[in-house]
Amino acid sequence: MSVTIRLLDTASDAELEQFNALDDALDLDAFGGVQPYSVAERRLACEDTEYSRAQRWVAVAEGLEGGEMIVGRGSVHLPLQENTELVEVGLSVHPAHRGRGIGTAIVEEALRPAIAESGRPLVGAWGEIPADGDPDDPALPVNRLAARLGVSRKNIGVCRRRDLPLEAALLDTLRAEAEERQGGYRIEIWDGPAPEEHLASYGALLRQLDLDDPDEDIEYEAPEYTPERIRTGERRLAEQGITQFQSVAVAPDGTIAGNSVVHVKTAPGASLGWQENTLVMPDHRGHRLGLALKVATHALLAERAPEVRSLVTFNSHVNPWMISINEKLGYRVSHREVGYQGRMGA
Ligand SMILES: CC(C)(COP(=O)(O)OP(=O)(O)OC[C@H]1O[C@@H](n2cnc3c(N)ncnc32)[C@H](O)[C@@H]1OP(=O)(O)O)[C@@H](O)C(=O)NCCC(=O)NCCS
């Protein structure tokens, strides 16, 4: 079997179909479910915006009898409005094709040249490691590739999973626990774009998450979420067939105090959902709103997306507040993710 590294051809339906198959295989392996994309959705997902530009490569294996199969992928993402020193690298190899030098070939033939060409001094990457063991073990394949990229560990995220739906009795118990401290706050559900009248405070909330998320030694500049940027994000999700369900805590004075977001697809076979942001604004903490928000989204999923069987969440290992809420909901550790960064030439 020979393997070639080349740019992903987003004009080719056949290639995007294979790219989607690789994506499904990776999700099934790491998360036990899939969020399938159509070819059209994948093509739109690959388009640049005014906030981020990307290049993508694939590792194509050719069998002895002919026929090609995409067995790996690499990418570089360049933030365009802030973090303009940073180039973010992505790299994954099909679980059945690991340990054969494909990851190394993507790093050497595509990623390192692209990093150099970007002229950006700061490189970032994420890598999956097992739930237990020394995260700095130099024998771990991701650590070997991180060394080749010139990046080192700056943060550890823990990936947790929960089978859905949550039992109604558990939701009732946790809802009652949250309500003890809820006072005059109320929980609303948004299942589409953020209402126009809340755009400014919603933007502040999104930025606060980037400011507060305990990411240890990762260098990252929190973006400004202007109304245009929020709308671009919402349009991109819709184009990819992703439904954004979110619960929002509204303070007694009508301002937005917190939210919790999940991304799901309602396409046939879509069994996996992603937990995205959960945040309570600093002035509104201590009312168990984090728990109330998550109870609301989990109850909603059971009703509106019953095909989703598994929800996945990532937390920094130094975030005891969020982790304790997730454990109450029944999330269990699946694996860890190391956040790597490095300065070129440093
Ligand atoms: C990390 C990943 C991309 C590696 O892909 P791969 O094709 O297996 O990589 P390679 O075969 O080139 O192996 C890289 C190194 O790990 C070693 N390695 C790989 N699998 C191994 C195994 N099972 N046992 C021991 N060593 C192994 C290789 O010998 C090589 O070491 P070297 O640098 O000394 O030559 C792949 O495991 C993956 O997709 N993981 C999930 C996504 C992820 O974490 N990406 C990392 C982003 S930094």
The ligand as a Tripos MOL2 file, in Angstrom:
@<TRIPOS>MOLECULE
LIG
   48    50     1     0     0
SMALL
NO_CHARGES

@<TRIPOS>ATOM
      1 C1         -1.5110   10.9080   16.6660 C.3       1 LIG1
      2 C2         -1.8470   10.2100   15.3360 C.3       1 LIG1
      3 C3         -2.1370   11.2950   14.2780 C.3       1 LIG1
      4 C4         -0.6170    9.3860   14.9110 C.3       1 LIG1
      5 O1         -0.7810    8.8860   13.5940 O.3       1 LIG1
      6 P1          0.1170    7.6580   13.0680 P.3       1 LIG1
      7 O2         -0.1140    7.5270   11.6070 O.co2     1 LIG1
      8 O3         -0.1140    6.4580   13.9070 O.co2     1 LIG1
      9 O4          1.6000    8.2460   13.3160 O.3       1 LIG1
     10 P2          2.9840    7.5320   12.9470 P.3       1 LIG1
     11 O5          2.7560    6.1410   12.4720 O.co2     1 LIG1
     12 O6          3.7080    8.4710   12.0600 O.co2     1 LIG1
     13 O7          3.6890    7.4560   14.3810 O.3       1 LIG1
     14 C5          4.2380    8.6050   15.0640 C.3       1 LIG1
     15 C6          5.2370    8.1060   16.1180 C.3       1 LIG1
     16 O8          4.5380    7.3090   17.1090 O.3       1 LIG1
     17 C7          5.0490    5.9660   17.1140 C.3       1 LIG1
     18 N1          3.8930    5.0390   17.2270 N.ar      1 LIG1
     19 C8          2.7360    5.0880   16.5580 C.ar      1 LIG1
     20 N2          1.9340    4.0900   16.9370 N.ar      1 LIG1
     21 C9          2.5830    3.4180   17.8670 C.ar      1 LIG1
     22 C10         2.2950    2.2700   18.6400 C.ar      1 LIG1
     23 N3          1.1140    1.6450   18.5150 N.pl3     1 LIG1
     24 N4          3.2060    1.8580   19.5360 N.ar      1 LIG1
     25 C11         4.3790    2.4950   19.6820 C.ar      1 LIG1
     26 N5          4.7310    3.5750   18.9540 N.ar      1 LIG1
     27 C12         3.8460    4.0180   18.0650 C.ar      1 LIG1
     28 C13         5.7240    5.8000   15.7880 C.3       1 LIG1
     29 O9          6.7310    4.8260   15.8300 O.3       1 LIG1
     30 C14         6.2930    7.2030   15.5320 C.3       1 LIG1
     31 O10         7.4530    7.3690   16.3280 O.3       1 LIG1
     32 P3          8.8020    8.0870   15.7550 P.3       1 LIG1
     33 O11         8.4860    9.5530   15.7150 O.co2     1 LIG1
     34 O12         9.8350    7.7480   16.7490 O.co2     1 LIG1
     35 O13         9.0390    7.5360   14.3910 O.co2     1 LIG1
     36 C15        -3.0510    9.2350   15.4700 C.3       1 LIG1
     37 O14        -2.8360    8.4030   16.5910 O.3       1 LIG1
     38 C16        -4.3890    9.9300   15.6510 C.2       1 LIG1
     39 O15        -5.0490   10.2340   14.6640 O.2       1 LIG1
     40 N6         -4.8170   10.2000   16.9070 N.am      1 LIG1
     41 C17        -6.0580   10.9230   17.1720 C.3       1 LIG1
     42 C18        -5.9670   12.4360   16.8310 C.3       1 LIG1
     43 C19        -4.7960   13.1370   17.5210 C.2       1 LIG1
     44 O16        -4.5790   12.9980   18.7130 O.2       1 LIG1
     45 N7         -4.0130   13.9300   16.7460 N.am      1 LIG1
     46 C20        -2.7770   14.5410   17.2500 C.3       1 LIG1
     47 C21        -2.6000   15.9460   16.8910 C.3       1 LIG1
     48 S1         -0.9730   16.5330   17.4690 S.3       1 LIG1
@<TRIPOS>BOND
     1     1     2 1
     2     2     3 1
     3     2     4 1
     4     2    36 1
     5     4     5 1
     6     5     6 1
     7     6     7 2
     8     6     8 1
     9     6     9 1
    10     9    10 1
    11    10    11 2
    12    10    12 1
    13    10    13 1
    14    13    14 1
    15    14    15 1
    16    15    16 1
    17    15    30 1
    18    16    17 1
    19    17    18 1
    20    17    28 1
    21    18    19 ar
    22    18    27 ar
    23    19    20 ar
    24    20    21 ar
    25    21    22 ar
    26    21    27 ar
    27    22    23 1
    28    22    24 ar
    29    24    25 ar
    30    25    26 ar
    31    26    27 ar
    32    28    29 1
    33    28    30 1
    34    30    31 1
    35    31    32 1
    36    32    33 2
    37    32    34 1
    38    32    35 1
    39    36    37 1
    40    36    38 1
    41    38    39 2
    42    38    40 1
    43    40    41 1
    44    41    42 1
    45    42    43 1
    46    43    44 2
    47    43    45 1
    48    45    46 1
    49    46    47 1
    50    47    48 1
@<TRIPOS>SUBSTRUCTURE
     1 LIG1         1 GROUP 0 **** ****
